[in-house]
């Protein structure tokens, strides 16, 4: 393992071990499925990193997403905090302003980062083929579509959880639809940031 990856792996191992301990102590065994998914995704990302060489900043952002995901499902906010949903899980907390839940913010953040991941992979493939590497409209549309497709896969996994675990904190149809909307919002924002950052670096000073 490359030395630069050790802090990232240690960070992820720390919060996942803490999450496992929390699950065992609270009896919230539903969440073991999410921990397993995060472990699988982490392994896949390490394989992609070996193949592509992902930016360390991207790996840290993906790690932060995992931490937020664990915290959202396991931590409980005080009873006087506004929530939208069936419990006071952090995921259901309505952020200051009253129009955005913690869960929706995490979705936007996570699938914005996923768009960056898709761009990193696409850029590597284009570079290997000797093609110009530029985040144009077509390339970024493809990355947004790939990211939101992975977001839809996440909803399929959550639907599977509802079938296997009757008492869960996944939410209903409206929650799923809003998750998809915020996945798209985050993906589009990330695509615009990638595009504008590229333009700023390439414009003559």
N, C-alpha and C positions, 0 to 999 in steps of 0.2 A: 504494500500500500504506500502511495506517495505520502511523504511527510505532511504536506499541506492538507491532506484529507483527514488526518488523525483528529484534530479538534472538531471537525464537522461530524465525524462518526461518533466521537465521544459525546457531543451535544445531543445527538439523536438517541443514543443509547441511554443517556441519563433521563430524558423526559419519558421515553418509552418504559423504562424500568419503573419510574415513578408512577406512570399510568397503570401498569400491571399491578403494582402494589395497591393503588387506590381502588382498582376494580375488585381485587380479592378482598379488600377490607370492607368495601361497601356492598358487595354482592351484585354489582351492576354488570353481570356477565355478558350482557348484550355487547358491551363495548370491546370485548376480546376480539370480536370479528373485525372491528375497525383497526385495532392494533395489528392484527394479522395482515390486513390489507396494506397498512403503512409499511410494515416490514417487507412485504413483497415488492411494493413500489420502490422502497429504498434499495433493495437488491437490483431491481431493473435499472434504476438510475445509476448505480455504480457501474453496471455493465455498459450503459450508454456513455458514461464518462470515460471509460477505458477506450471506447471506440471513437468518440467525438472530441473529448477534451473540453468538458463544459467549463464555463467561467466559474471561479470559486464563489463570486458574488451570487451567481444563480443558484449554486448548491446551498449557500447560506439562506437565501430567500425560500427555497423549497423546504429547508429544515424548519424555518420559522413557521411556514404553513402547517407542517406536521404538528408543531407545538401548539399552535392556535387551535387546530382540529381536536387534539387531545383535551386541551383546557376547556374548549367549548362544550364538550360532552360530559365532562367529569366535574367541573367546578360549579358551584351553586352561588347565585348572587343573593344579597340580602332581600328579605321579604318585602321591603318598602321600595325596591327598585322596580321600575316599569318593565314588564315582560309581555311578550305576545306568544302565546302557546300554552301548553298544558302543564308546564313546570317552571321552576326558577333556575333551570340550567342556564349557564352562561350563554349558550347558543340563542336562548330566547330573549335575552336582554335587549331592550330597545335603547339604542344609543341616544345621547343628548341631541335634541332636535325633534325626536319623536317619529322620524320617517324611515329609519334604517335599523334593522336588527344586527346584532353581532354576527349571527350566522351569515347574513347577506353580505356583510363587509368581508368576511373570511372567504366567501365564494368569489367575490370580485377580485380580491387579492390573489387567491390561489390560482384562478384560471387566467389572470393576467400573467402570473409567473409561468404558467403552463404555456402560454403563447410565446413567451421569451424562450422557453425550452424548445418548443417546436421550431422557432426561428434558428436557434443554435444548431439543431440537427439538420435543418434544410440548408443552412449556410455551409456546413461541413460537406454535405453531399454535393452541393454546387461547386465548391472549391475543388473537390476531388475530380470532378468532371471537367475542370478547367473553364467553368462558366463564370461570367461576372457575378459577383456577390453584392446584390443591392436589394434593400427591402422595399421594392416597388409595390404597386397596388396588388398585382397578382400574387406575389409571394406572401404579402401580409394577409391577404384574404384567405389564402390557403392555411396559414398559421392560425388565424382566428377560427376557421372552420375545424381544423384539427383539435384545437383547444376546447371548443364547445362540444365537439364530438366526445372527447374524453370526459367532459362535464356530464354529458348525457349518460355515459357509462357509469359514472359515479352514482347517478340517480337510479340506475338499474341495480347497482349493488345495494343501495339503501332500500329499494323495493324488496329485494331478496331478504334483507334483514327483517322487514315487516312481516314476511311470510314465515320466517323461522322463529322470530321472537315476538309474540303477540303484544307484550307490553314494551313499547319502545318510544324513543323521542324523535322519530324521523319526521313526523308531520304529515299533513294530507296533500291533496292535489294542488291546492293553491300554493302551499309551501314549495312543492316540487317545481311548479311553474315559475315562482319567484326566484328560486335557486338558478334555474336556467337563464332567466333574464339577467341576473347579476353575474353569472358566468360570462355571458355575452358582453355586458358592460365592461367588466374587467379585461376581457380579451381585446376589445376594441381600444380601450385606453392604452394597454400595453403596446399594441400595434402602432398606435400613433406616436408613442414615446420612442419606440425603436426607429420609426421612420424619421422623426424630427431629429433624433440624436445622430443618425447617419448623415442627414443633410447638413447639420451643423459642423460635423467633422470634415465633410468633403467640400464645403463651400470655401472659395478663396478668401483669405483674410485681408 
